[in-house]
Amino acid sequence: MALKEGLTATQTMTVTDQDTAIHHGSGKLKVYATPAMVAFMENTAIACMEADLEKGMDSVGIQIDTKHSKATKVGEKVSCTAKISKVDGKKISFEIEASDEDGVIGSAKHMRYLIDPVKFMSRL
């Protein structure tokens, strides 16, 4: 496995109406929703591993500790950077930070577990 501590990935997106708290049911305001930010953080962690993941392997999120510290309005760009902070066998830990055009809006510690998707799905 080529996954190593220190690998990073950054992604950028623009907040749309589908990313808002009112759309996700997590609030009544038309601002970037925490559930949308968490999904973007997890997706960025996945992107961080993609190029170095063994063929046929995948991962599932097993833990995330998130802080959403600032509101972001529709139309603003959000960037997210994930960094592998620890590789412990099949457990991969990440430190993640999200920012909008005015600065940091959130951070997370996230853990993913490497799986064989065929075996995983056969157990459900």
HELIX and SHEET records of a PDB file:
HELIX    1   1 ASP A   17  ASP A   19  5                                   3    
HELIX    2   2 ALA A   21  HIS A   24  1                                   4    
HELIX    3   3 THR A   34  GLU A   50  1                                  17    
HELIX    4   4 PRO A  117  SER A  122  1                                   6    
SHEET    1   A 5 THR A   8  THR A  14  0                                        
SHEET    2   A 5 LYS A  77  ASP A  88 -1                                        
SHEET    3   A 5 LYS A  91  ASP A 100 -1                                        
SHEET    4   A 5 GLY A 103  ILE A 115 -1                                        
SHEET    5   A 5 ASP A  58  HIS A  68 -1                                        
END                                                                             
